[in-house]
Amino acid sequence: MNLQANITQIKQRINQALKASDKGQDEVALVVVTKSVAIDTIKTAIAEGVENIGENRIQDAKIKYQEIGNSVKWHMIGHLQRNKVRDAVKIFDIIHSVDSLRIAGAINEEAFQQNKIQDVLIQVNTSGEKTKYGLSPSEADVFFGKVNEFPYLNIKGLMTIGPLSDELVQIRGCFQQLFQLYHSLKADGFSFAYLSMGMSDDFELAIHEGSNMVRIGRAIFR
Ligand SMILES: *Cc1c(COP(=O)(O)O)cnc(C)c1O
């Protein structure tokens, strides 16, 4: 694995996709997904300039966080269970996977306890796949009607996971749907900063459709 070359190449591909996009993003943040990656390898990636780390399991993140600490920003990208919220609020700079009013309430309460304003993204299930977490677009409307109940959350945008599909049209449709929701909520006054969409297989398409935060694992650690 030539980590340095892989990271450089991904950054180049991100920049090319950004140049080709007409959606008006200024930049695209790269979250390097390190689930199932050994701590030494993660440290090498950080030495190569990686600033954002994505993890999807609290148990793993805890161990890695103890070793690595706050030299990077920690992104929680996996489904969060209520009994893991305390650790999540301790570790993560931003939680991408808020997918219910219930978990939002639990994070809000815990952030209050820890004297923190927790940055979060709301995960939307744009593909309708039953195996995927996230609010349906109509549930998202209900959710955003109730955000005043969560003063300790700073809702910074939306996240989705593209469908597991070879159909370009279908994947693009999901990303377009989230882009539209993002902009209609912004027009309603939400001060969003991040539209988190795009992984190893679809990040260029996601950037083309307006993503400004991609989450990439396999294309880097190969
Ligand atoms: C694993 C994962 C990624 C990264 O996926 P790759 O295909 O390895 O790039 C991104 N987002 C989420 C939510 C993930 O679980």
The ligand as an ORCA input file, in Angstrom:
! r2SCAN-3c Opt
* xyz 0 1
  C     -17.362      2.723      5.102
  C     -18.057      4.002      4.894
  C     -17.536      4.951      3.997
  C     -16.304      4.715      3.148
  O     -16.598      3.770      2.191
  P     -15.495      3.335      1.092
  O     -16.295      2.602      0.090
  O     -14.513      2.490      1.818
  O     -14.889      4.586      0.560
  C     -18.216      6.158      3.887
  N     -19.337      6.421      4.584
  C     -19.871      5.523      5.449
  C     -21.103      5.868      6.186
  C     -19.250      4.287      5.622
  O     -19.780      3.399      6.476
*
